[in-house]
Amino acid sequence: MKRRDVLMGFGAVAMMGAGAGEAFAAQTAGAGVTDKTVYELRIYHLNEGKQEAILERFRTRETKIFERVGMHGVGYWVPTDDPLAGRTLIYMLRHKSRQAATESWAKFNADAEWVALQAETEKDGSFVKLHESTFMKLTDFSPKV
């Protein structure tokens, strides 16, 4: 999957029904967004059979660690079409700056709760086969999410 294809899919957010779009905007609207804010698009290509396990880990604990170390989750997606369906997790984080992102990831990787959680949940094998990360900034005409 090409990053361009993934990014094009985000246009769907803009085309959601009014209620869904408003709920999304209300949850993420501009809180703390400045000229230094960066967004990080992460794509996890998963090992076979690991999607449900990683989703459960994100749902129950991992996203809370993200917040604690300064990373704001913008959204989490799973592809619905083959060849990525059932084997990919896509998510976007918002960081105060590129430097803040570097610092937050360092804190995350050294965090005792994260180290224990990863060891516990991946004792039978790694969830992620390959991951991609792209840092982006908003254009001047983009909504502040």
N, CA, C and O atoms as CSV, one atom per row, in Angstrom:
chain,resi,resn,atom,element,x,y,z
A,1,MET,N,N,0.845,-1.185,0.000
A,1,MET,CA,C,0.000,0.000,0.000
A,1,MET,C,C,0.876,1.228,0.000
A,1,MET,O,O,1.849,1.302,0.750
A,2,LYS,N,N,0.543,2.183,-0.826
A,2,LYS,CA,C,1.290,3.432,-0.909
A,2,LYS,C,C,0.699,4.448,0.051
A,2,LYS,O,O,-0.514,4.493,0.258
A,3,ARG,N,N,1.568,5.264,0.637
A,3,ARG,CA,C,1.106,6.295,1.573
A,3,ARG,C,C,0.085,7.203,0.922
A,3,ARG,O,O,-0.864,7.635,1.575
A,4,ARG,N,N,0.267,7.502,-0.369
A,4,ARG,CA,C,-0.662,8.371,-1.081
A,4,ARG,C,C,-2.075,7.794,-1.030
A,4,ARG,O,O,-3.039,8.534,-0.834
A,5,ASP,N,N,-2.204,6.491,-1.203
A,5,ASP,CA,C,-3.519,5.847,-1.153
A,5,ASP,C,C,-4.145,5.973,0.226
A,5,ASP,O,O,-5.346,6.208,0.354
A,6,VAL,N,N,-3.315,5.812,1.266
A,6,VAL,CA,C,-3.820,5.938,2.637
A,6,VAL,C,C,-4.287,7.362,2.887
A,6,VAL,O,O,-5.377,7.582,3.414
A,7,LEU,N,N,-3.460,8.330,2.507
A,7,LEU,CA,C,-3.825,9.728,2.735
A,7,LEU,C,C,-5.086,10.107,1.984
A,7,LEU,O,O,-5.901,10.875,2.495
A,8,MET,N,N,-5.260,9.582,0.782
A,8,MET,CA,C,-6.483,9.877,0.029
A,8,MET,C,C,-7.710,9.356,0.763
A,8,MET,O,O,-8.783,9.955,0.690
A,9,GLY,N,N,-7.554,8.248,1.463
A,9,GLY,CA,C,-8.662,7.688,2.221
A,9,GLY,C,C,-9.126,8.573,3.352
A,9,GLY,O,O,-10.277,8.488,3.779
A,10,PHE,N,N,-8.230,9.432,3.849
A,10,PHE,CA,C,-8.614,10.325,4.929
A,10,PHE,C,C,-9.620,11.366,4.464
A,10,PHE,O,O,-10.283,11.998,5.286
A,11,GLY,N,N,-9.739,11.549,3.156
A,11,GLY,CA,C,-10.758,12.458,2.639
A,11,GLY,C,C,-12.156,12.011,3.037
A,11,GLY,O,O,-13.084,12.819,3.068
A,12,ALA,N,N,-12.305,10.746,3.337
A,12,ALA,CA,C,-13.609,10.229,3.750
A,12,ALA,C,C,-14.090,10.878,5.037
A,12,ALA,O,O,-15.293,11.043,5.239
A,13,VAL,N,N,-13.158,11.247,5.908
A,13,VAL,CA,C,-13.540,11.920,7.151
A,13,VAL,C,C,-14.311,13.191,6.829
A,13,VAL,O,O,-15.311,13.509,7.473
A,14,ALA,N,N,-13.829,13.910,5.823
A,14,ALA,CA,C,-14.483,15.163,5.452
A,14,ALA,C,C,-15.860,14.928,4.865
A,14,ALA,O,O,-16.697,15.830,4.870
A,15,MET,N,N,-16.106,13.727,4.358
A,15,MET,CA,C,-17.378,13.456,3.703
A,15,MET,C,C,-18.363,12.709,4.592
A,15,MET,O,O,-19.433,12.314,4.129
A,16,MET,N,N,-18.016,12.510,5.867
A,16,MET,CA,C,-18.924,11.824,6.786
A,16,MET,C,C,-20.205,12.625,6.961
A,16,MET,O,O,-20.254,13.824,6.686
A,17,GLY,N,N,-21.223,11.944,7.417
A,17,GLY,CA,C,-22.473,12.626,7.717
A,17,GLY,C,C,-22.250,13.721,8.743
A,17,GLY,O,O,-21.278,13.678,9.497
A,18,ALA,N,N,-23.129,14.687,8.778
A,18,ALA,CA,C,-22.960,15.844,9.650
A,18,ALA,C,C,-22.738,15.451,11.100
A,18,ALA,O,O,-21.849,16.004,11.748
A,19,GLY,N,N,-23.504,14.527,11.626
A,19,GLY,CA,C,-23.372,14.137,13.028
A,19,GLY,C,C,-22.029,13.519,13.325
A,19,GLY,O,O,-21.390,13.870,14.316
A,20,ALA,N,N,-21.589,12.599,12.479
A,20,ALA,CA,C,-20.301,11.947,12.694
A,20,ALA,C,C,-19.165,12.939,12.536
A,20,ALA,O,O,-18.226,12.939,13.333
A,21,GLY,N,N,-19.237,13.777,11.527
A,21,GLY,CA,C,-18.195,14.770,11.292
A,21,GLY,C,C,-18.105,15.758,12.438
A,21,GLY,O,O,-17.006,16.131,12.851
A,22,GLU,N,N,-19.242,16.186,12.957
A,22,GLU,CA,C,-19.249,17.128,14.075
A,22,GLU,C,C,-18.689,16.494,15.334
A,22,GLU,O,O,-17.962,17.141,16.088
A,23,ALA,N,N,-19.024,15.227,15.566
A,23,ALA,CA,C,-18.504,14.536,16.747
A,23,ALA,C,C,-16.987,14.413,16.657
A,23,ALA,O,O,-16.282,14.626,17.643
A,24,PHE,N,N,-16.484,14.067,15.467
A,24,PHE,CA,C,-15.042,13.957,15.267
A,24,PHE,C,C,-14.382,15.311,15.495
A,24,PHE,O,O,-13.373,15.401,16.196
A,25,ALA,N,N,-14.937,16.349,14.915
A,25,ALA,CA,C,-14.372,17.694,15.046
A,25,ALA,C,C,-14.397,18.165,16.497
A,25,ALA,O,O,-13.432,18.762,16.975
A,26,ALA,N,N,-15.494,17.897,17.195
A,26,ALA,CA,C,-15.613,18.334,18.587
A,26,ALA,C,C,-14.575,17.642,19.464
A,26,ALA,O,O,-14.043,18.246,20.395
A,27,GLN,N,N,-14.289,16.385,19.170
A,27,GLN,CA,C,-13.359,15.617,19.985
A,27,GLN,C,C,-11.927,16.113,19.800
A,27,GLN,O,O,-11.145,16.101,20.750
A,28,THR,N,N,-11.575,16.547,18.598
A,28,THR,CA,C,-10.180,16.846,18.306
A,28,THR,C,C,-9.925,18.293,17.945
A,28,THR,O,O,-8.769,18.686,17.788
A,29,ALA,N,N,-10.962,19.096,17.809
A,29,ALA,CA,C,-10.850,20.443,17.246
A,29,ALA,C,C,-9.817,21.303,17.928
A,29,ALA,O,O,-9.980,21.726,19.073
A,30,GLY,N,N,-8.763,21.549,17.206
A,30,GLY,CA,C,-7.794,22.561,17.513
A,30,GLY,C,C,-7.171,22.602,18.888
A,30,GLY,O,O,-6.368,23.499,19.148
A,31,ALA,N,N,-7.487,21.699,19.773
A,31,ALA,CA,C,-6.947,21.761,21.134
A,31,ALA,C,C,-5.425,21.698,21.078
A,31,ALA,O,O,-4.848,20.649,20.795
A,32,GLY,N,N,-4.785,22.825,21.348
A,32,GLY,CA,C,-3.331,22.860,21.393
A,32,GLY,C,C,-2.633,22.921,20.049
A,32,GLY,O,O,-1.413,22.768,19.997
A,33,VAL,N,N,-3.353,23.138,18.961
A,33,VAL,CA,C,-2.732,23.194,17.640
A,33,VAL,C,C,-2.087,24.561,17.431
A,33,VAL,O,O,-2.739,25.596,17.573
A,34,THR,N,N,-0.790,24.550,17.088
A,34,THR,CA,C,-0.039,25.779,16.804
A,34,THR,C,C,0.698,25.596,15.478
A,34,THR,O,O,0.545,24.574,14.808
A,35,ASP,N,N,1.491,26.588,15.111
A,35,ASP,CA,C,2.287,26.484,13.887
A,35,ASP,C,C,3.361,25.406,13.979
A,35,ASP,O,O,3.866,24.948,12.955
A,36,LYS,N,N,3.715,24.997,15.198
A,36,LYS,CA,C,4.736,23.964,15.383
A,36,LYS,C,C,4.157,22.552,15.429
A,36,LYS,O,O,4.905,21.577,15.363
A,37,THR,N,N,2.842,22.432,15.540
A,37,THR,CA,C,2.186,21.135,15.641
A,37,THR,C,C,2.525,20.268,14.436
A,37,THR,O,O,2.515,20.730,13.296
A,38,VAL,N,N,2.828,18.992,14.713
A,38,VAL,CA,C,3.029,18.015,13.643
A,38,VAL,C,C,2.108,16.830,13.875
A,38,VAL,O,O,1.726,16.519,15.003
A,39,TYR,N,N,1.768,16.186,12.784
A,39,TYR,CA,C,0.939,14.985,12.801
A,39,TYR,C,C,1.803,13.834,12.319
A,39,TYR,O,O,2.625,13.987,11.416
A,40,GLU,N,N,1.602,12.692,12.933
A,40,GLU,CA,C,2.375,11.512,12.564
A,40,GLU,C,C,1.426,10.427,12.094
A,40,GLU,O,O,0.586,9.946,12.854
A,41,LEU,N,N,1.569,10.048,10.841
A,41,LEU,CA,C,0.797,8.949,10.271
A,41,LEU,C,C,1.618,7.683,10.431
A,41,LEU,O,O,2.750,7.601,9.954
A,42,ARG,N,N,1.043,6.699,11.104
A,42,ARG,CA,C,1.742,5.432,11.327
A,42,ARG,C,C,0.927,4.310,10.699
A,42,ARG,O,O,-0.287,4.221,10.885
A,43,ILE,N,N,1.608,3.470,9.966
A,43,ILE,CA,C,0.981,2.311,9.337
A,43,ILE,C,C,1.712,1.075,9.834
A,43,ILE,O,O,2.916,0.923,9.626
A,44,TYR,N,N,0.970,0.196,10.491
A,44,TYR,CA,C,1.538,-1.049,10.998
A,44,TYR,C,C,1.072,-2.191,10.113
A,44,TYR,O,O,-0.123,-2.466,10.008
A,45,HIS,N,N,2.032,-2.852,9.477
A,45,HIS,CA,C,1.762,-4.071,8.721
A,45,HIS,C,C,1.985,-5.215,9.706
A,45,HIS,O,O,3.092,-5.411,10.207
A,46,LEU,N,N,0.934,-5.955,9.970
A,46,LEU,CA,C,0.926,-6.907,11.081
A,46,LEU,C,C,1.262,-8.326,10.643
A,46,LEU,O,O,1.036,-8.719,9.499
A,47,ASN,N,N,1.804,-9.072,11.581
A,47,ASN,CA,C,1.996,-10.497,11.356
A,47,ASN,C,C,0.629,-11.176,11.317
A,47,ASN,O,O,-0.333,-10.702,11.922
A,48,GLU,N,N,0.564,-12.260,10.618
A,48,GLU,CA,C,-0.690,-12.990,10.415
A,48,GLU,C,C,-1.390,-13.281,11.746
A,48,GLU,O,O,-0.777,-13.784,12.687
A,49,GLY,N,N,-2.683,-12.956,11.804
A,49,GLY,CA,C,-3.502,-13.262,12.967
A,49,GLY,C,C,-3.329,-12.339,14.161
A,49,GLY,O,O,-3.831,-12.650,15.241
A,50,LYS,N,N,-2.641,-11.222,14.011
A,50,LYS,CA,C,-2.344,-10.357,15.155
A,50,LYS,C,C,-3.218,-9.103,15.241
A,50,LYS,O,O,-3.086,-8.334,16.193
A,51,GLN,N,N,-4.104,-8.879,14.270
A,51,GLN,CA,C,-4.865,-7.632,14.282
A,51,GLN,C,C,-5.755,-7.495,15.511
A,51,GLN,O,O,-5.740,-6.447,16.157
A,52,GLU,N,N,-6.511,-8.499,15.844
A,52,GLU,CA,C,-7.406,-8.377,17.006
A,52,GLU,C,C,-6.626,-8.139,18.294
A,52,GLU,O,O,-7.060,-7.369,19.151
A,53,ALA,N,N,-5.484,-8.792,18.431
A,53,ALA,CA,C,-4.685,-8.628,19.648
A,53,ALA,C,C,-4.139,-7.202,19.767
A,53,ALA,O,O,-4.162,-6.620,20.851
A,54,ILE,N,N,-3.653,-6.641,18.665
A,54,ILE,CA,C,-3.114,-5.281,18.750
A,54,ILE,C,C,-4.236,-4.270,18.962
A,54,ILE,O,O,-4.054,-3.282,19.674
A,55,LEU,N,N,-5.398,-4.511,18.348
A,55,LEU,CA,C,-6.526,-3.606,18.561
A,55,LEU,C,C,-6.961,-3.618,20.022
A,55,LEU,O,O,-7.276,-2.570,20.586
A,56,GLU,N,N,-6.979,-4.781,20.628
A,56,GLU,CA,C,-7.348,-4.877,22.045
A,56,GLU,C,C,-6.326,-4.143,22.914
A,56,GLU,O,O,-6.697,-3.453,23.863
A,57,ARG,N,N,-5.056,-4.290,22.592
A,57,ARG,CA,C,-4.027,-3.601,23.368
A,57,ARG,C,C,-4.167,-2.085,23.225
A,57,ARG,O,O,-4.063,-1.362,24.215
A,58,PHE,N,N,-4.399,-1.600,22.015
A,58,PHE,CA,C,-4.599,-0.169,21.816
A,58,PHE,C,C,-5.856,0.296,22.544
A,58,PHE,O,O,-5.843,1.322,23.225
A,59,ARG,N,N,-6.936,-0.459,22.397
A,59,ARG,CA,C,-8.229,-0.098,22.982
A,59,ARG,C,C,-8.156,0.034,24.498
A,59,ARG,O,O,-8.764,0.936,25.074
A,60,THR,N,N,-7.425,-0.852,25.135
A,60,THR,CA,C,-7.477,-0.919,26.596
A,60,THR,C,C,-6.319,-0.238,27.315
A,60,THR,O,O,-6.498,0.247,28.432
A,61,ARG,N,N,-5.119,-0.189,26.694
A,61,ARG,CA,C,-3.984,0.323,27.473
A,61,ARG,C,C,-3.010,1.206,26.707
A,61,ARG,O,O,-2.550,2.217,27.238
A,62,GLU,N,N,-2.690,0.847,25.483
A,62,GLU,CA,C,-1.605,1.551,24.787
A,62,GLU,C,C,-1.913,3.019,24.538
A,62,GLU,O,O,-1.040,3.870,24.711
A,63,THR,N,N,-3.144,3.332,24.136
A,63,THR,CA,C,-3.490,4.729,23.872
A,63,THR,C,C,-3.429,5.576,25.139
A,63,THR,O,O,-3.147,6.773,25.073
A,64,LYS,N,N,-3.689,4.970,26.277
A,64,LYS,CA,C,-3.575,5.698,27.555
A,64,LYS,C,C,-2.117,6.060,27.847
A,64,LYS,O,O,-1.830,7.123,28.397
A,65,ILE,N,N,-1.201,5.163,27.472
A,65,ILE,CA,C,0.214,5.463,27.646
A,65,ILE,C,C,0.617,6.590,26.696
A,65,ILE,O,O,1.363,7.490,27.081
A,66,PHE,N,N,0.126,6.543,25.459
A,66,PHE,CA,C,0.389,7.632,24.508
A,66,PHE,C,C,0.031,8.976,25.139
A,66,PHE,O,O,0.842,9.901,25.152
A,67,GLU,N,N,-1.180,9.072,25.657
A,67,GLU,CA,C,-1.647,10.332,26.255
A,67,GLU,C,C,-0.747,10.760,27.414
A,67,GLU,O,O,-0.405,11.935,27.545
A,68,ARG,N,N,-0.374,9.807,28.242
A,68,ARG,CA,C,0.433,10.114,29.419
A,68,ARG,C,C,1.803,10.672,29.041
A,68,ARG,O,O,2.351,11.503,29.765
A,69,VAL,N,N,2.361,10.226,27.913
A,69,VAL,CA,C,3.693,10.704,27.508
A,69,VAL,C,C,3.625,11.867,26.521
A,69,VAL,O,O,4.647,12.280,25.973
A,70,GLY,N,N,2.411,12.401,26.292
A,70,GLY,CA,C,2.284,13.626,25.505
A,70,GLY,C,C,1.852,13.481,24.066
A,70,GLY,O,O,1.943,14.441,23.302
A,71,MET,N,N,1.383,12.307,23.670
A,71,MET,CA,C,0.930,12.102,22.291
A,71,MET,C,C,-0.595,12.078,22.256
A,71,MET,O,O,-1.229,11.390,23.056
A,72,HIS,N,N,-1.180,12.832,21.325
A,72,HIS,CA,C,-2.635,12.906,21.205
A,72,HIS,C,C,-3.083,12.067,20.007
A,72,HIS,O,O,-2.673,12.315,18.873
A,73,GLY,N,N,-3.928,11.074,20.277
A,73,GLY,CA,C,-4.471,10.249,19.200
A,73,GLY,C,C,-5.537,11.012,18.422
A,73,GLY,O,O,-6.520,11.472,19.001
A,74,VAL,N,N,-5.347,11.145,17.125
A,74,VAL,CA,C,-6.324,11.813,16.262
A,74,VAL,C,C,-7.343,10.797,15.754
A,74,VAL,O,O,-8.540,11.084,15.721
A,75,GLY,N,N,-6.875,9.609,15.357
A,75,GLY,CA,C,-7.771,8.578,14.862
A,75,GLY,C,C,-7.030,7.278,14.615
A,75,GLY,O,O,-5.814,7.255,14.428
A,76,TYR,N,N,-7.798,6.195,14.619
A,76,TYR,CA,C,-7.266,4.843,14.434
A,76,TYR,C,C,-8.167,4.156,13.412
A,76,TYR,O,O,-9.392,4.204,13.518
A,77,TRP,N,N,-7.540,3.511,12.412
A,77,TRP,CA,C,-8.305,2.913,11.327
A,77,TRP,C,C,-7.785,1.516,11.008
A,77,TRP,O,O,-6.620,1.197,11.246
A,78,VAL,N,N,-8.675,0.696,10.467
A,78,VAL,CA,C,-8.290,-0.582,9.867
A,78,VAL,C,C,-8.867,-0.606,8.456
A,78,VAL,O,O,-10.028,-0.250,8.249
A,79,PRO,N,N,-8.059,-1.025,7.490
A,79,PRO,CA,C,-8.562,-1.115,6.113
A,79,PRO,C,C,-9.681,-2.144,5.997
A,79,PRO,O,O,-9.700,-3.144,6.715
A,80,THR,N,N,-10.596,-1.887,5.094
A,80,THR,CA,C,-11.727,-2.789,4.886
A,80,THR,C,C,-11.560,-3.662,3.649
A,80,THR,O,O,-12.299,-4.629,3.465
A,81,ASP,N,N,-10.601,-3.330,2.810
A,81,ASP,CA,C,-10.419,-4.064,1.554
A,81,ASP,C,C,-9.088,-4.813,1.538
A,81,ASP,O,O,-8.110,-4.395,2.158
A,82,ASP,N,N,-9.081,-5.924,0.815
A,82,ASP,CA,C,-7.848,-6.675,0.598
A,82,ASP,C,C,-6.940,-5.866,-0.319
A,82,ASP,O,O,-7.448,-5.130,-1.166
A,83,PRO,N,N,-5.661,-5.967,-0.193
A,83,PRO,CA,C,-4.943,-6.983,0.572
A,83,PRO,C,C,-4.629,-6.588,2.018
A,83,PRO,O,O,-4.010,-7.371,2.738
A,84,LEU,N,N,-5.037,-5.405,2.457
A,84,LEU,CA,C,-4.653,-4.928,3.791
A,84,LEU,C,C,-5.638,-5.292,4.899
A,84,LEU,O,O,-5.272,-5.272,6.074
A,85,ALA,N,N,-6.868,-5.621,4.549
A,85,ALA,CA,C,-7.875,-5.939,5.564
A,85,ALA,C,C,-7.395,-7.097,6.435
A,85,ALA,O,O,-6.894,-8.107,5.941
A,86,GLY,N,N,-7.565,-6.919,7.750
A,86,GLY,CA,C,-7.214,-7.984,8.686
A,86,GLY,C,C,-5.741,-8.071,9.028
A,86,GLY,O,O,-5.341,-8.918,9.828
A,87,ARG,N,N,-4.921,-7.206,8.434
A,87,ARG,CA,C,-3.477,-7.297,8.689
A,87,ARG,C,C,-2.784,-5.944,8.769
A,87,ARG,O,O,-1.563,-5.852,8.648
A,88,THR,N,N,-3.583,-4.885,8.977
A,88,THR,CA,C,-3.011,-3.541,9.003
A,88,THR,C,C,-3.729,-2.680,10.044
A,88,THR,O,O,-4.944,-2.770,10.216
A,89,LEU,N,N,-2.953,-1.851,10.726
A,89,LEU,CA,C,-3.485,-0.822,11.616
A,89,LEU,C,C,-2.883,0.500,11.168
A,89,LEU,O,O,-1.669,0.618,10.999
A,90,ILE,N,N,-3.738,1.487,10.979
A,90,ILE,CA,C,-3.309,2.821,10.577
A,90,ILE,C,C,-3.781,3.782,11.661
A,90,ILE,O,O,-4.936,3.731,12.086
A,91,TYR,N,N,-2.893,4.648,12.102
A,91,TYR,CA,C,-3.332,5.642,13.072
A,91,TYR,C,C,-2.551,6.926,12.909
A,91,TYR,O,O,-1.485,6.964,12.293
A,92,MET,N,N,-3.124,7.993,13.489
A,92,MET,CA,C,-2.491,9.302,13.421
A,92,MET,C,C,-2.403,9.889,14.821
A,92,MET,O,O,-3.358,9.855,15.597
A,93,LEU,N,N,-1.226,10.427,15.119
A,93,LEU,CA,C,-0.980,11.106,16.380
A,93,LEU,C,C,-0.698,12.573,16.110
A,93,LEU,O,O,-0.189,12.940,15.052
A,94,ARG,N,N,-1.038,13.405,17.084
A,94,ARG,CA,C,-0.707,14.823,17.016
A,94,ARG,C,C,0.330,15.105,18.100
A,94,ARG,O,O,0.189,14.662,19.240
A,95,HIS,N,N,1.380,15.852,17.726
A,95,HIS,CA,C,2.442,16.220,18.657
A,95,HIS,C,C,2.571,17.736,18.670
A,95,HIS,O,O,2.285,18.389,17.666
A,96,LYS,N,N,2.995,18.302,19.790
A,96,LYS,CA,C,3.169,19.758,19.902
A,96,LYS,C,C,4.222,20.283,18.935
A,96,LYS,O,O,4.133,21.423,18.479
A,97,SER,N,N,5.216,19.461,18.623
A,97,SER,CA,C,6.280,19.835,17.691
A,97,SER,C,C,7.010,18.555,17.288
A,97,SER,O,O,6.765,17.482,17.840
A,98,ARG,N,N,7.904,18.690,16.322
A,98,ARG,CA,C,8.705,17.526,15.915
A,98,ARG,C,C,9.601,17.103,17.072
A,98,ARG,O,O,9.779,15.909,17.315
A,99,GLN,N,N,10.164,18.074,17.787
A,99,GLN,CA,C,11.004,17.772,18.951
A,99,GLN,C,C,10.182,17.068,20.045
A,99,GLN,O,O,10.653,16.115,20.666
A,100,ALA,N,N,8.960,17.546,20.270
A,100,ALA,CA,C,8.084,16.911,21.262
A,100,ALA,C,C,7.783,15.464,20.865
A,100,ALA,O,O,7.695,14.590,21.728
A,101,ALA,N,N,7.626,15.210,19.570
A,101,ALA,CA,C,7.383,13.842,19.099
A,101,ALA,C,C,8.564,12.945,19.449
A,101,ALA,O,O,8.384,11.839,19.959
A,102,THR,N,N,9.770,13.428,19.172
A,102,THR,CA,C,10.977,12.662,19.476
A,102,THR,C,C,11.052,12.366,20.978
A,102,THR,O,O,11.348,11.241,21.380
A,103,GLU,N,N,10.784,13.370,21.790
A,103,GLU,CA,C,10.832,13.203,23.236
A,103,GLU,C,C,9.746,12.251,23.731
A,103,GLU,O,O,9.997,11.420,24.603
A,104,SER,N,N,8.532,12.375,23.171
A,104,SER,CA,C,7.430,11.499,23.586
A,104,SER,C,C,7.712,10.049,23.234
A,104,SER,O,O,7.441,9.155,24.035
A,105,TRP,N,N,8.255,9.802,22.040
A,105,TRP,CA,C,8.568,8.418,21.661
A,105,TRP,C,C,9.679,7.856,22.549
A,105,TRP,O,O,9.652,6.675,22.893
A,106,ALA,N,N,10.651,8.681,22.922
A,106,ALA,CA,C,11.707,8.215,23.831
A,106,ALA,C,C,11.104,7.840,25.188
A,106,ALA,O,O,11.444,6.803,25.758
A,107,LYS,N,N,10.210,8.690,25.698
A,107,LYS,CA,C,9.529,8.395,26.971
A,107,LYS,C,C,8.707,7.117,26.851
A,107,LYS,O,O,8.737,6.263,27.738
A,108,PHE,N,N,7.975,6.992,25.751
A,108,PHE,CA,C,7.127,5.817,25.530
A,108,PHE,C,C,7.968,4.540,25.530
A,108,PHE,O,O,7.649,3.583,26.235
A,109,ASN,N,N,9.036,4.527,24.743
A,109,ASN,CA,C,9.855,3.321,24.613
A,109,ASN,C,C,10.541,2.923,25.910
A,109,ASN,O,O,10.851,1.749,26.110
A,110,ALA,N,N,10.785,3.896,26.805
A,110,ALA,CA,C,11.416,3.610,28.095
A,110,ALA,C,C,10.410,3.415,29.224
A,110,ALA,O,O,10.794,3.077,30.344
A,111,ASP,N,N,9.135,3.623,28.942
A,111,ASP,CA,C,8.097,3.566,29.962
A,111,ASP,C,C,7.940,2.142,30.506
A,111,ASP,O,O,7.738,1.200,29.739
A,112,ALA,N,N,8.032,1.991,31.817
A,112,ALA,CA,C,7.964,0.663,32.441
A,112,ALA,C,C,6.651,-0.049,32.144
A,112,ALA,O,O,6.641,-1.257,31.910
A,113,GLU,N,N,5.535,0.692,32.150
A,113,GLU,CA,C,4.244,0.064,31.845
A,113,GLU,C,C,4.232,-0.452,30.409
A,113,GLU,O,O,3.746,-1.554,30.152
A,114,TRP,N,N,4.768,0.342,29.461
A,114,TRP,CA,C,4.800,-0.088,28.062
A,114,TRP,C,C,5.700,-1.308,27.881
A,114,TRP,O,O,5.325,-2.260,27.198
A,115,VAL,N,N,6.880,-1.282,28.488
A,115,VAL,CA,C,7.823,-2.402,28.355
A,115,VAL,C,C,7.171,-3.691,28.855
A,115,VAL,O,O,7.274,-4.734,28.210
A,116,ALA,N,N,6.501,-3.614,30.002
A,116,ALA,CA,C,5.833,-4.794,30.565
A,116,ALA,C,C,4.653,-5.226,29.696
A,116,ALA,O,O,4.447,-6.418,29.468
A,117,LEU,N,N,3.886,-4.256,29.215
A,117,LEU,CA,C,2.723,-4.570,28.384
A,117,LEU,C,C,3.148,-5.251,27.086
A,117,LEU,O,O,2.551,-6.250,26.685
A,118,GLN,N,N,4.158,-4.726,26.439
A,118,GLN,CA,C,4.619,-5.334,25.194
A,118,GLN,C,C,5.140,-6.752,25.442
A,118,GLN,O,O,4.836,-7.667,24.676
A,119,ALA,N,N,5.918,-6.937,26.504
A,119,ALA,CA,C,6.440,-8.267,26.819
A,119,ALA,C,C,5.302,-9.252,27.082
A,119,ALA,O,O,5.337,-10.397,26.631
A,120,GLU,N,N,4.303,-8.789,27.813
A,120,GLU,CA,C,3.156,-9.639,28.154
A,120,GLU,C,C,2.343,-10.008,26.921
A,120,GLU,O,O,2.004,-11.175,26.728
A,121,THR,N,N,2.029,-9.023,26.087
A,121,THR,CA,C,1.124,-9.269,24.965
A,121,THR,C,C,1.815,-9.910,23.764
A,121,THR,O,O,1.156,-10.523,22.925
A,122,GLU,N,N,3.139,-9.771,23.679
A,122,GLU,CA,C,3.850,-10.322,22.526
A,122,GLU,C,C,4.735,-11.514,22.893
A,122,GLU,O,O,5.696,-11.827,22.191
A,123,LYS,N,N,4.400,-12.162,23.987
A,123,LYS,CA,C,5.201,-13.309,24.423
A,123,LYS,C,C,5.179,-14.448,23.399
A,123,LYS,O,O,6.104,-15.259,23.352
A,124,ASP,N,N,4.120,-14.507,22.579
A,124,ASP,CA,C,4.010,-15.556,21.561
A,124,ASP,C,C,4.368,-15.053,20.167
A,124,ASP,O,O,4.116,-15.732,19.172
A,125,GLY,N,N,4.951,-13.871,20.101
A,125,GLY,CA,C,5.381,-13.346,18.804
A,125,GLY,C,C,4.997,-11.897,18.619
A,125,GLY,O,O,3.981,-11.432,19.136
A,126,SER,N,N,5.818,-11.198,17.880
A,126,SER,CA,C,5.621,-9.782,17.609
A,126,SER,C,C,4.340,-9.537,16.819
A,126,SER,O,O,3.984,-10.324,15.942
A,127,PHE,N,N,3.655,-8.450,17.131
A,127,PHE,CA,C,2.451,-8.075,16.391
A,127,PHE,C,C,2.798,-7.439,15.049
A,127,PHE,O,O,2.156,-7.716,14.036
A,128,VAL,N,N,3.820,-6.584,15.051
A,128,VAL,CA,C,4.115,-5.752,13.888
A,128,VAL,C,C,5.289,-6.323,13.102
A,128,VAL,O,O,6.377,-6.540,13.636
A,129,LYS,N,N,5.032,-6.560,11.808
A,129,LYS,CA,C,6.068,-7.046,10.906
A,129,LYS,C,C,6.889,-5.880,10.366
A,129,LYS,O,O,8.112,-5.970,10.250
A,130,LEU,N,N,6.200,-4.778,10.036
A,130,LEU,CA,C,6.842,-3.603,9.450
A,130,LEU,C,C,5.992,-2.393,9.801
A,130,LEU,O,O,4.764,-2.464,9.765
A,131,HIS,N,N,6.635,-1.283,10.139
A,131,HIS,CA,C,5.849,-0.072,10.367
A,131,HIS,C,C,6.442,1.088,9.576
A,131,HIS,O,O,7.650,1.170,9.349
A,132,GLU,N,N,5.550,1.974,9.170
A,132,GLU,CA,C,5.924,3.185,8.446
A,132,GLU,C,C,5.474,4.370,9.290
A,132,GLU,O,O,4.447,4.313,9.967
A,133,SER,N,N,6.252,5.439,9.241
A,133,SER,CA,C,5.908,6.651,9.970
A,133,SER,C,C,6.202,7.851,9.077
A,133,SER,O,O,7.291,7.974,8.517
A,134,THR,N,N,5.209,8.735,8.954
A,134,THR,CA,C,5.367,9.953,8.158
A,134,THR,C,C,4.913,11.132,9.001
A,134,THR,O,O,3.795,11.135,9.517
A,135,PHE,N,N,5.779,12.142,9.146
A,135,PHE,CA,C,5.425,13.358,9.870
A,135,PHE,C,C,4.914,14.394,8.882
A,135,PHE,O,O,5.457,14.550,7.789
A,136,MET,N,N,3.852,15.108,9.287
A,136,MET,CA,C,3.190,16.063,8.409
A,136,MET,C,C,2.818,17.304,9.198
A,136,MET,O,O,2.716,17.262,10.425
A,137,LYS,N,N,2.615,18.405,8.496
A,137,LYS,CA,C,2.072,19.608,9.131
A,137,LYS,C,C,0.833,20.017,8.346
A,137,LYS,O,O,0.690,19.695,7.167
A,138,LEU,N,N,-0.067,20.737,9.028
A,138,LEU,CA,C,-1.300,21.184,8.388
A,138,LEU,C,C,-1.005,22.256,7.352
A,138,LEU,O,O,-0.076,23.047,7.512
A,139,THR,N,N,-1.787,22.276,6.310
A,139,THR,CA,C,-1.732,23.384,5.363
A,139,THR,C,C,-2.515,24.550,5.958
A,139,THR,O,O,-3.252,24.374,6.929
A,140,ASP,N,N,-2.359,25.734,5.382
A,140,ASP,CA,C,-3.052,26.907,5.920
A,140,ASP,C,C,-4.553,26.850,5.739
A,140,ASP,O,O,-5.276,27.611,6.382
A,141,PHE,N,N,-5.042,25.971,4.882
A,141,PHE,CA,C,-6.490,25.865,4.636
A,141,PHE,C,C,-7.116,24.637,5.285
A,141,PHE,O,O,-8.299,24.362,5.083
A,142,SER,N,N,-6.336,23.904,6.056
A,142,SER,CA,C,-6.840,22.691,6.698
A,142,SER,C,C,-7.552,23.010,8.001
A,142,SER,O,O,-7.144,23.921,8.722
A,143,PRO,N,N,-8.630,22.261,8.318
A,143,PRO,CA,C,-9.241,22.412,9.638
A,143,PRO,C,C,-8.219,22.004,10.697
A,143,PRO,O,O,-7.394,21.123,10.454
A,144,LYS,N,N,-8.265,22.619,11.834
A,144,LYS,CA,C,-7.342,22.315,12.922
A,144,LYS,C,C,-7.923,21.171,13.749
A,144,LYS,O,O,-8.803,21.368,14.587
A,145,VAL,N,N,-7.404,19.971,13.489
A,145,VAL,CA,C,-7.860,18.785,14.212
A,145,VAL,C,C,-6.752,18.231,15.071
A,145,VAL,O,O,-6.946,17.227,15.758
